[in-house]
Amino acid sequence: MKARVIVTLKNGVLDPQGKAIEGALGGLGFDGIGAVRQGKVFDLVLSATDKAAAEAEVAQMCEKLLANTVIENYAIEIE
Amino acid sequence: MKTAIIVFPGSNRDRDMFHALELITGTRPQGVWHTEASLPDVDLVIVPGGFSYGDYLRSGAIAARSPIVKDLIRKADAGVNVLGVCNGFQILTEAGLLPGALMRNAGLKFVCKEVKLQTVNSATRFSSRFVKDQVWRCPVAHHDGNYFAQADDLKAIEDNGQVIFRYAEGTNPNGSINDIAGITNKAGNVLGMMPHPENLIEDLNGGTDGRLLFESLLNAA
């Protein structure tokens, strides 16, 4: 079973890297950009076979390590 | 005063801290490797600066989950004094010993220079040798020093007097909210700060402003 974890900055948390990317895209002539926020993607290969159990375990991984929940949100996709 | 310094793979300011503490306390600190299960019985535990685990995932994130940090949390909860400098501050926030988080500098660049700090709370075991609102010189060297806390956490640390040091006179090098350079936990026995007081402790460094922090701890011991 595979899981994908997407970690993003919470609303209201300043993202200087996203701002810099936004500026660089503008410099390349992409002028229709409202905002850019940078995040992280983790792809996990799991030995679990039960989808609900896998999702619960990955949520624990997010809480304990993959995300810093002071500043970040996470989303989990299981396939 | 007995002290211990935790060393992680990628720590690089640990030697400066050994030197500073030996010079100021007269006793060589004990070094503790990150894989050890327990800390020795000491008055002060230091989490030094550097780039533990190469800053992988987030600065301090992997180190905060290492075996020795489990015991550090137990010792801190029991009232032992803990000082985290730079990467040490990042590790203490990642370990949940201090509120908030340290994010990429607002200017996106690594900053290595001298700033001015203001001791806004001198009624703590880490700052009693300063005069309240004293402005002093201190070096910084970091890429992820932009302190952030959610509004309710920020209000709590401000209301409780947990902000000990702020960047003074327009020298905020990293965009930290409320110019915060160093905070304690609510109990007051854990201090985290981005600047390096251990690098300004003798004339050879060009000044001795940083000594006051360590002398405060000596007074308290």
Boltz contact constraints between the chains, C-beta under 6 A:
constraints:
  - contact:
      token1: [A, 16]
      token2: [B, 104]
      max_distance: 6.0
  - contact:
      token1: [A, 16]
      token2: [B, 106]
      max_distance: 6.0
  - contact:
      token1: [A, 16]
      token2: [B, 108]
      max_distance: 6.0
  - contact:
      token1: [A, 17]
      token2: [B, 104]
      max_distance: 6.0
  - contact:
      token1: [A, 20]
      token2: [B, 108]
      max_distance: 6.0
  - contact:
      token1: [A, 68]
      token2: [B, 58]
      max_distance: 6.0
  - contact:
      token1: [A, 68]
      token2: [B, 101]
      max_distance: 6.0
  - contact:
      token1: [A, 70]
      token2: [B, 101]
      max_distance: 6.0
  - contact:
      token1: [A, 71]
      token2: [B, 101]
      max_distance: 6.0
